[in-house]
Amino acid sequence: MAATRRDGSAWEPEFLVAIDDGSCIGCGRCFKVCGRNVMKLKGLTDEGEWVELDGDADDDDDEIERKVMSMVDPGACIGCGACGRVCPRNCQTHTADPPALE
């Protein structure tokens, strides 16, 4: 899928398909630039289990090892790439040809 920019040059969207939870530091920069609610900050336990964060001050419970960004609605991604440009750890994977969603 390609589009044309105002200057006539071609542009091809690259969709977010993965976030490496081993590299993500949970800074939230990608979340802040994405207006599509593609990602959400979640907690990760020592056992590698995801924990929902409710926004309370007690999110720093002992059960949460660290906070990382996770994909919650990949179908909402429009392929603009803003999240990848602001990521300080380059932990996101984007592709022009994403796999079909179930």
C-alpha positions as a printed Julia matrix, in Angstrom:
102×3 Matrix{Float64}:
  0.0     0.0    0.0
  1.57    3.28  -1.08
  0.46    6.87  -1.06
  1.65   10.1   -2.64
  2.91   13.05  -0.63
  1.94   16.61  -1.44
  5.21   17.08  -3.33
  4.39   14.06  -5.51
  6.93   11.71  -3.96
  5.88    8.22  -2.91
  5.31    7.29   0.72
  4.78    3.8    2.03
  3.46    3.33   5.58
  5.4     1.06   7.93
  3.16   -0.49  10.56
  4.16   -1.33  14.12
  4.2    -5.13  14.41
  6.23   -5.76  17.59
  7.79   -4.19  20.66
 10.82   -5.92  22.19
  9.95   -6.07  25.9
 13.58   -6.93  26.68
 14.78   -3.58  25.3
 11.81   -1.34  26.15
 12.4     0.92  29.16
  8.76    1.99  29.48
  9.52    5.69  29.01
  6.16    6.26  27.28
  7.47    8.5   24.49
  5.92    6.28  21.81
  2.59    6.28  23.64
  2.6    10.08  23.84
  3.09   10.58  20.08
  0.55    7.94  19.05
 -2.97    9.3   18.87
 -4.42    5.93  17.87
 -4.18    3.96  21.17
 -2.07    1.24  19.55
  0.07    0.78  22.69
 -0.39    0.7   26.44
  2.03    0.69  29.37
  1.91   -2.57  31.29
  3.84   -4.14  34.14
  6.06   -7.18  33.69
  6.68   -9.55  36.61
  9.83  -11.52  37.4
  8.11  -14.56  35.84
  7.49  -12.69  32.58
  3.74  -12.29  33.12
  1.92   -9.13  32.01
  0.14   -7.1   34.68
 -2.42   -4.39  33.91
 -1.61   -0.99  35.42
 -4.55    0.99  36.73
 -2.78    4.35  37.08
 -2.76    4.43  40.87
  0.33    5.32  42.86
  0.58    1.69  43.99
  1.53    0.56  40.48
  5.05    0.08  41.82
  3.98   -3.07  43.66
  6.62   -5.64  44.51
  5.14   -8.0   41.91
  6.09   -5.7   39.02
  9.73   -5.95  37.97
  9.44   -3.15  35.43
  7.04   -1.33  33.15
  7.13   -1.82  29.38
  5.03   -0.77  26.42
  2.83   -3.42  24.82
  0.65   -3.48  21.72
 -3.06   -3.5   22.52
 -4.64   -2.57  19.16
 -2.26   -3.21  16.25
 -5.1    -2.75  13.77
 -5.33    0.93  14.73
 -1.78    1.64  13.54
 -1.74    3.86  10.44
  1.97    3.32   9.73
  3.16    6.88  10.32
  6.29    5.73  12.2
  6.19    8.51  14.8
  6.58    6.02  17.63
  9.75    4.57  16.12
 11.3     7.99  15.62
 10.98    8.94  19.31
 12.02    5.58  20.81
 15.41    5.97  22.55
 16.02    2.2   22.56
 14.93    1.37  18.99
 12.92   -1.56  20.37
 10.05   -1.45  17.89
  9.67   -3.42  14.68
  7.86   -1.82  11.75
  7.04   -3.28   8.35
  5.31   -2.15   5.19
  3.74   -5.6    4.83
  2.29   -6.54   8.24
  0.78   -9.97   8.84
 -3.01  -10.23   8.74
 -4.78   -9.69  12.05
 -6.96  -12.41  13.49
